[in-house]
Amino acid sequence: MLSLPLTLRYNVFVQQSCRSLHLAPPFLLDDYTPRYNLISSVDAAKKRSAAYAHLRECNLCPRLCGINRYEKTGVCLIGADTVKVNTIAPHFGEEPVIQGHNGSGSVFFSGCNLRCVFCQNYDIAHQHNGFDLSPEELAEWFIKLQEVGKVHNINLVTPEHVVPQVALAILHARDIGLRVPIIYNTSSFDSLESITLMDGLVDIYLADFKVWKDSTSKGLLKADNYASTAMESIKAMQAQVGDLCFTGDGIAKKGVLMRHLVMPGKEDEGVEIVRWLAENVSKDMYVHIMEQYFPRAHVGKPKRRGVKGVTPGGIEASSESEVRYEDINRAVKSEELSTVKKAAVDAGLWRFVDVTEHAGFHN
């Protein structure tokens, strides 16, 4: 009896092995259609109506300003008719599974609903530099990124305070030919109303869980109840899109990618965060434990104390300089980073971003 050709025997072996060992990964997609292209015209109309309602009585974040943004601005200082954008371009500074070969089509919004003293994008988030775009103009930029930049996705960076305009832009973009996934790149300081509005429009939540303690939130983020808000938001994100999934090219298409930036001296908070993620969200969550913190924004700037002049005793008083936020005015130590990573593994998390592997994209 003639034996099967080598190629055929190999194919049979692979098929049998995959069936018996269940090697097909649960996070692999054969194909993917963005969620915004799956919603009905009726649901799209409801989204538009809800977006305008949010702008008339803003409850998009836990600040709950409750103002009519057509008449005045709240904490974020952004009105209703436009968004302020600092940069729109293919971006190669994201996780490999996000940027791929062609880059992530990143839209960096100016402004923010947090006031992080260490903000790594201080010039964008705190200084309101940029240009104004209507939702329709923003949608046209999405198309340019797709057609000219050939980007893998549209990456909305710090969109928490402009969610209604973003929703309107996505809905307009789908009508004029957008076909790539939408990434909602957030600090997780979102209201549930905001996340609900994004349901059906966002494919990937690229979410950050910054700090754990309320005292740290108040001191460094200038916000109350950050951790409890983030917990609620992250659970809602996970319920919408699940764990991060990829197509065969190694590019993420749907799910949650969770980030935590390890802070100097705050590794105990990082430990609590990764434990909470494993125990309350998903042990299969794709996690990026980030080490690139460096002092920015207000950290390390001199703080003046005392007044230069002459004291009542006739002695000249010198001006005494101190460094602001001295406890985080340094790089993260390797031991601090290792502590958080070990806690994540011990908690059962196992899907980690490894930027050195470049997720199969080798130059």
N, C-alpha and C positions, 0 to 999 in steps of 0.2 A: 504494500500500500504506500502510495506516494505521500510524503510529508507535506504539510502546508508550507507555502512560501514564508520566508523569514518575516517579512513585513506584516503579513496576515496573522502569523502566530503572535507577533508582538502586540498587534491591535487587540486580538482576542484576550491575551494575558492582561493588558491594561484594563479592558472593560470588566473582566472578571474580578480583578483586584479592586477596582473602584467600587464595584457592587458589594463585595464581601467586606471591605475595610471602610466603606462609607467615606472615601477620600474627597468626594466633591464638597468643597467648603460651603458652609451655609451663608457665607458673606460674599459669594460670587454671583453676579448677575449676568445672564445671557445678553441682555439688552436693557436699555433704560429710556423711558420717556419722562421728561420733567413733569412734576406734579401740576404746575400751572397750566400745562397743556391737556390735563385730564379733567379739570373742573368744567362744569356746564356754564352756559351763558347766563343762566339764572343765578347760579352761585357767584359768578363774576360780578354781576350787577349788585348782589347783596354785599360783596366785599367793597365795591366802590362806595356804596351808601354808608357802610360802617366806617370807612376811612374818613369821609367828610364829617361824620358825627363825632369821631374822636378829636378832630381838629377844632370843633366848636366847643368842646368841653374836655380838655386834654387830661387823660388818665393813662398815658402810655408808659409811665414808669412809676415807681413807688413814691416819687416826689408828690404825685397827685395834685398838680398845680390847679387843675379844674378851670383853667382860663379858656377864653375864646381866642385861639391863636390867629384868627383873622383880624383881631383888634389889638392884641399886645402879645408879648413873649413872656415865657416863664423862665425857669432856671436854665434851660438849654439855650435860650436867647435866639431860637429859630422860629420864624413865623409859620404861616400855613401855605402860602402860594408856591414857595420854592424850597429847595434844599441848597445848602452851601457845600460845595465840593472842593477839596484841596487838590486831589490828584486822581486822574483816571488813566490807567495804563496796564498792560500785562505786567504781572508782578512775579518775581522769582524768589521771594523771601518767605514763602509759606512752606508747610509740610510737603514733602515730595509727592504724596498721594493727592495733594491739592493742585500743585503747580505743574506737575508733569514736565513735558518737553517745552510746551508753548507758553506756559505761564498761566496764572490765574488772573482773570479780568477784574482787577481790583478797583473799587470806587471808595476812596477815602473821604468820608464825610467830615466836615468841620463841625466842631462843637461836641458836647458830650453831656450826659446827665450825671456823671461822676466828676469829682475834682481830685483825682489821685495826685498826691504830692510828688510821686515818683514817675508820673506818666511817661511811658516810653515813646509816645507820639505827641509830646507836649506842644510842639509848634503847630500841629493840626488840631488837636482836640481842645486846647485851651485858648488858642489865640484867634480862632475864627478867620484864618486866612483862606482865601479861595474865591470861587465864582459861583454865582447863583444859577440854578437850573430849574425849570418847571418839570413836573413829572413826565411830560411828553418829550422834552429835550433830554432828560435822563434816559428814557427808553431808547431814544435814537443812539445814545452813546453805548448802551448795551449791545445794540446791533453792530455798531462799528467795532467794538471789541471782538464780537463773534466773527464778523466777516473779514475784517482787516487784520486783527490781531490773532485770529484763529485760536483764541483762548479756550481752555477746557471748561470754564465756568464763569459766572458773574459773582464776584466776591464783594459783598456789601460790608464795609469795615466801619464799625461804630454807627449802626443805623437805629439804635434804640429810640432816639428822640425824633426821628423822621419816618417812622413806620408807615403812617398814612400815605405820605408822598411816595414812598418806596412801593407800597402795594399798588398804587395807581400806575406807577411806572412799569411794574412787572406786567400788569394786565394790559397796558398799551403795547408793551414790547411783544407780548405773545401774539397780539393781533397783527403785528408787522413782521413776524417771522423769527422770533427768538426760539432757540432750540436747545440751549445748554443749561445745565443745572444752576440753581440759585443758591448761594451760600450766605447765611446770616451770621456775620462775624461779630459776636457780642460779648460784653462783660458779664452778662447774665443778670444785670440789674434792670430787668424788664417786668412789666406787669403782666398778669395772666391775660388781660384783655388784648395786650399787644401781641403776645404769642398766639392767641386765638385768631387774630386778624391775619397772621402770617401762615396759618394752617392752610395747606393746599397750594401755597405760593412758594414756600421754601423747601429745598431738597436736602440741604446739609446745614446743620447748626454747628458752627465752629465757635464753641462757647468756652469762656474762661471762668474758672472758680478762683477768685483772687485770695480772699482771706477768710478765716473762720470766726475769730473773736469779734464781738461787737465793739470792744475798745479799739481794736486795730482798724475796724471799719470807720469808726468816727475819727480816729486820729490821722489815718493815712488816705482814706477814700472820701472823707467828709460826707459820709452818708450813714444813716441809721439802718439797722437791720439788714445789712447787705447779705449775710450768710443765709438767713431764713428766706429772703427773697430769691436768692440764687437757687436754693434747694427746690423751691416751688417751680421756678422757671425751667430748670433743667429736667425735672420730672415731666413737665408738659412737653418739652422738646422731644424727649425720649419717647413719649407716648405717641407723638405724631409720626416720627420717621424711624425710630428704632436704632439698632446698632449700625455702625458704618459698613457700607457695602460697596463693592467695586465691580467694574466690568473687567473683561480679560486683559485690557491694556494697563491695568494697575491704577487707574484713575478712580478716585472715590466719586460716587454718584448720589448716594442717599445715606442719611443717618446722622449720628452725633459724633463729633470729634471734640473731645474734652481737653482743655489746656489748664495747666496750673504752673504759674511762674513762681519758682521757689525764691523766697525773699530772705535777705540776710537776717539771721536770728529768729526766723519765723518758721523753722522747719517743723515745729510741733503743730502748727496750724495746717501745714501741708499734709502731715500724717493724718490728722482728723478728716481732712477733705477727701483723700484717696480712700480711706476706710468707709466714709459715708457713701461715696460713689459705688463701691463694690457691694455694700450691704443694702443700699436703698434704690439703686438705679439698675446697674447691670454689671456683672463680672466680665462680660464680653465687650464692654465699652472700649473704644479706641482712645488711648490716653497719651498726651504729650506732656511729660514732666520737663519743664523748660528751665534752662540754666543761664540764659543770657541777660539776666537782670544787670543793669548798671545804673549808677546814680544819675538821675535826670531831673528836669523840671525844677522843683524847689529844693531838692535834696542836695546838701553840701554847700548851699549858698550861705554867705556870711549873714549873721544876725547881730544887729548892733545893740549893745546894752550900755547904758550910761551916757552922759552928755559931756562932751569935751568943753572944758572951761576951768574955772577956779573954784575950789571948794571954800566953804566958810572959813576954814583954817588957813587959807592962803596957799594950799598945795594944789598944783595943777592936776586935774582929773583927766586921765587918758581915756580914750574911747575903747571899750573892750569888745572884741569881735568873737562871736561864737558861730559854730556851724549848725545850720538847721538840719533837723532829723539825722543827727549824728549816728544813731544806732543802725541806720540802713545806708550810711554813706560809705559803702564798700561793696566789693563783689561778693558773690555767694561762694562759700567754701565747699570743697569737694565732699567733706563729711556731711554737711547739711543736705546736699543734693542726694547723697547715698542713703541718708536716713529716710527721705521721702520715697525714694525708689524702692527701698527694701520694704517699707510699710505697704506700698502698693502691691508688690508681689505677695507678701504675706496675707494680704486681704483677699487675694484671689484674682486680681487683675492680671492680664497676660498679653493684651494687645497694646503694645507700646510703639510710639513713633521712634524710629531710629534714623536720624537724618544722614548718618554716615553710609547707610545702605542705599540711600536714594531710591528706595522702593522699586528697584528694577530699572531705573532711568540712569544709565551709566553714560557719561560723556567721554 
